[in-house]
Amino acid sequence: MDGIMSKNNLEYLIERNDNVYEVVIGLEVHAQVTSNSKLFSSSATKFGAEPNTQVSLVDAAFPGMLPVINEYCVKQAIKTGIGLKAKINNKSVFDRKNYFYADLPQGYQISQYKYPIVGEGNVILDMPEGQKHVGIERLHLEQDAGKSIHDVDPNNTLVDLNRSGVALMEIVSKPDLRSPDEVNAYIKKLRSIMRYLGTCDGNMQEGSLRADVNVSVRIKGSTDLGTRCEIKNVNSIKFMQMAIIYEANRQVDLIEEGEEIDQETRLFDTKKNETRSMRSKEDAHDYRYFPDPDLLPLEITDDFIDQLKSEIPELPDDKKKRFIDEFKISPYEATILVSDIDTAKYFEEVVAKMGKNRDMKLAVNWITGELFAVLNNKNIEIANSPISAKNLAKLINLIKNGTISGKIAKTIFELMMDGDIDPQIIVEEKGLKQQSDPKALEALIDKIINDNREKAIEYKQGKEKLFGFFVGQAMKVSGGKANPQLINEILKKKL
Amino acid sequence: MTEITSLSLFELIKNIKEKNISSNEVAKSFIDRSEKSKKLNAYVTENFENCLKLSKEFDNKPNFDLKLPGIPIAVKDLFCTNEVRTTAGSNILNNFVPSYESTVTQNIWNEGGILLGKLNCDEFAMGSSNETSFFGNVQNPIAKDLVPGGSSGGSSSALAANLTPITIGTDTGGSIRQPASFTGTVGLKPTYGSCSRYGIVAFASSLDQAGPMSKDVKDSSILLEVISSFDKKDSTSIDFQRNNYSSELTRNIKGIKIGIPKEYRVDGMPGEIESLWKKGIEYAKDCGAEIIDISLPHTSYALPTYYIVAPAEASSNLARYDGVKYGLRSSGKSLIDMYEKTRSEGFGEEVKRRIMIGTYVLSSGYYDAYYLKAQKVRQLIKQDFDQAYNKVDAILTPSTPSSAFKIGEKSNDPVSMYLNDIFTVPVNLAGLPGISIPAGVDKNNYPLGLQIIGKPFDEQTVLNIAYSMEEKINYKNNITDWWME
């Protein structure tokens, strides 16, 4: 890309004239809490329901209606805080953020301003150049707004309040990110941790995860922060990366032209691939935050936190370490396998079902190779894999104990997909068992040599390439079932 | 037999239980009198037909175990009532019909009460004279063109005029006690968290509290018992052991310590208020109470503190009336235009004034100087009471600095109007229970009230002191039915 210099492929830097700039990025991620009901009401939160079918009197802000905190959402936020190795605050306060909008029924959003439920924490990214720590500033709970629909009725804006009041966690990072790649890794890691915890499904298509991206630039080596711009509500990693690249270059251009950067809120136009000013600092809303008098401060005891800690599953960083130690797989392989909780589960089940004579290399290769390819192709989650971990383990064991060859295994794998069929049954029904009887193979090879005398002589005279021809013939005649190792041995002997 | 409508709630219940009168007869009597009293403008919405129907149903299948067996009751129009229009005295909710019921009114219907109608009040309970109501002024039955107090002015008027045997109001800065004082009736504001706020149109959430208004103290104790309940739907509702207020009611207050706060002797207070207070002290002594001088040093800051906290909360609470979901919607060229027109036409002057004050004190750059400071002062006011309650069981003060004034007399002078709340506001800021009982009259024969303030959750002591002083004071309203001519 124009003007981008990458010294070692790992750093993201922008060069203009003789200046080298680095990009400083902080993210405010809005993660929808996985919960059957909303933050302050009992309405359902299912995605994709008919408009305004999941709205209570509280969500629609009818006169005299009052919010009541959903304890489950509080637990989810605390669990997420624990997953981010963050400080859980014993006391937090819900504030009202006041502004008018058609899809904000109360005329204010209930959020946490001065006293969030979760304080500072830390996320580890596995980057190609090594691990990188990203600081978490805070996590707070807040209500989502409804949705304004501008493109259904030509004269009116319609409002869908299904989302109004849904619980969100706003996770604010420190300005520790330096490249679009790190942003990609950070979002994926956050999503992974929350999916392990079951606190957010991380589904970006459904809007369960979106982010405000704060971008500034500075001369590489400087420790001062530049003036930042906030790009609002970006809903895919790809768009975040595109927005950052555009915005960072825009800012560098301004600086190079001797102009000031205005601190402002910007929007990313995905069609034009550019950011546009939404409002400047001067036009910033005055949200008139004040503690919501309808709600008491949230008081959380250490016992409550300890109880939740005891319910936390093994998280990706710990699981990765254990996979490396216990299964002797590479850090790279471990990173891939733990990145998604369902993949990790699948892998562990395969390992367990392989039994004593397990072959880790085969297991990793079959999962990250054949299985991933199929899942990708068919766009299926591993949790709904057409081949169960149990049957994949059986297939791997059949390879390992010499019953079938790797090549036959691929054929069997294809057949297994039709209803998760036991590979053993396929082997038996289709007679795909590997020919490993030396006597039968000798007879087979004798016949081949007999049928191809001239070639055998040529081989003996030194045309060694022909060895492959004989192996090929043997495999062909045996229908691919001949044990290749034995064929090799016998051929060498007989020729 | 005396007129049904002049009986107390207690007497009505007794007569219904003894089958001397039917629920339907009672309903008819109050409806008949209400029909003849339209000049008072106490009602915003009548529920007469339905009330008659329900009273008949009660009589056909009476349940005398209920605490309010077949008793018709009109309530302040700030309580949301299922399928009955609820306006909060505002044009913006002129045609609003809730599909739900407030917890407090539901408690009343659960005990056999029957809705008689919805009573006028200051718009969104913002006012001390009922003059800010979109539905017009309410007459005080005491004398023509006299305000009934506010914001529960329709309630106090209807009660004093015997249009309802009892009623409920809401009190954010004195809106139950002040109108009670102006109409020679009893009004109790319970401890904050005693009665659920669920389904009550919010004014200032940290101060609003519903409470009974009645002809005598015993009736208030009966109604408090019904409406005070822990409610999970209100996060500020408090789960404490509630008394059986009416059966535990006693005139034995011997040895109870009553504090007299010197700071309540405010400049310019009429001599008759001062002498009423002195008389009250004597009555309390006669009842066997011990009188102790106390100090509530931050009292003079209460009114300014209240007029920061309450408008701040109101400015946010009233943001939901935007024309989008329910209530009045004026047409506009754009969303902002629609907002501006709807709220300009929907809200009255006083409500707009308070929204502007509230928006101002919360805005960035002013928050610390106003709202935050007010919250700190509020804590100091609370502490004043905490310290006083180390020495005394309750506190006796006048309810208001004057008697009822004429309609229009103060409507162009908001500050003088706000000063009406000077004795009642500290009680809301501290979240305490307080009652106003009629204690005498001024030179015009207009009623004057005394206020008894209690410890948190100690409504029983407040009621007991009031009950015993009430007997000694022996106040009777002199109402001539002048409006029926």
Chai-1 contact restraints between the chains, C-beta under 6 A:
chainA,res_idxA,chainB,res_idxB,connection_type,confidence,min_distance_angstrom,max_distance_angstrom,comment,restraint_id
A,A60,B,K325,contact,1.0,0.0,6.0,A-B,restraint_1
A,A61,B,R320,contact,1.0,0.0,6.0,A-B,restraint_2
A,P63,B,V201,contact,1.0,0.0,6.0,A-B,restraint_3
A,G64,B,C80,contact,1.0,0.0,6.0,A-B,restraint_4
A,G64,B,G199,contact,1.0,0.0,6.0,A-B,restraint_5
A,G64,B,I200,contact,1.0,0.0,6.0,A-B,restraint_6
A,G64,B,V201,contact,1.0,0.0,6.0,A-B,restraint_7
A,L66,B,Y198,contact,1.0,0.0,6.0,A-B,restraint_8
A,L66,B,D234,contact,1.0,0.0,6.0,A-B,restraint_9
A,V68,B,S235,contact,1.0,0.0,6.0,A-B,restraint_10
A,R96,B,S316,contact,1.0,0.0,6.0,A-B,restraint_11
A,N98,B,S316,contact,1.0,0.0,6.0,A-B,restraint_12
A,F100,B,Y339,contact,1.0,0.0,6.0,A-B,restraint_13
A,A102,B,V324,contact,1.0,0.0,6.0,A-B,restraint_14
A,A102,B,L335,contact,1.0,0.0,6.0,A-B,restraint_15
A,P105,B,K325,contact,1.0,0.0,6.0,A-B,restraint_16
A,Q106,B,R320,contact,1.0,0.0,6.0,A-B,restraint_17
A,G107,B,A319,contact,1.0,0.0,6.0,A-B,restraint_18
A,G107,B,R320,contact,1.0,0.0,6.0,A-B,restraint_19
A,Y108,B,S316,contact,1.0,0.0,6.0,A-B,restraint_20
A,Y108,B,A319,contact,1.0,0.0,6.0,A-B,restraint_21
A,D286,B,S363,contact,1.0,0.0,6.0,A-B,restraint_22
A,D286,B,S364,contact,1.0,0.0,6.0,A-B,restraint_23
A,R288,B,L362,contact,1.0,0.0,6.0,A-B,restraint_24
A,R288,B,S363,contact,1.0,0.0,6.0,A-B,restraint_25
A,F290,B,L362,contact,1.0,0.0,6.0,A-B,restraint_26
A,P293,B,S205,contact,1.0,0.0,6.0,A-B,restraint_27
A,P293,B,S206,contact,1.0,0.0,6.0,A-B,restraint_28
A,P293,B,E313,contact,1.0,0.0,6.0,A-B,restraint_29
A,D294,B,S205,contact,1.0,0.0,6.0,A-B,restraint_30
A,L295,B,S235,contact,1.0,0.0,6.0,A-B,restraint_31
A,L296,B,S235,contact,1.0,0.0,6.0,A-B,restraint_32
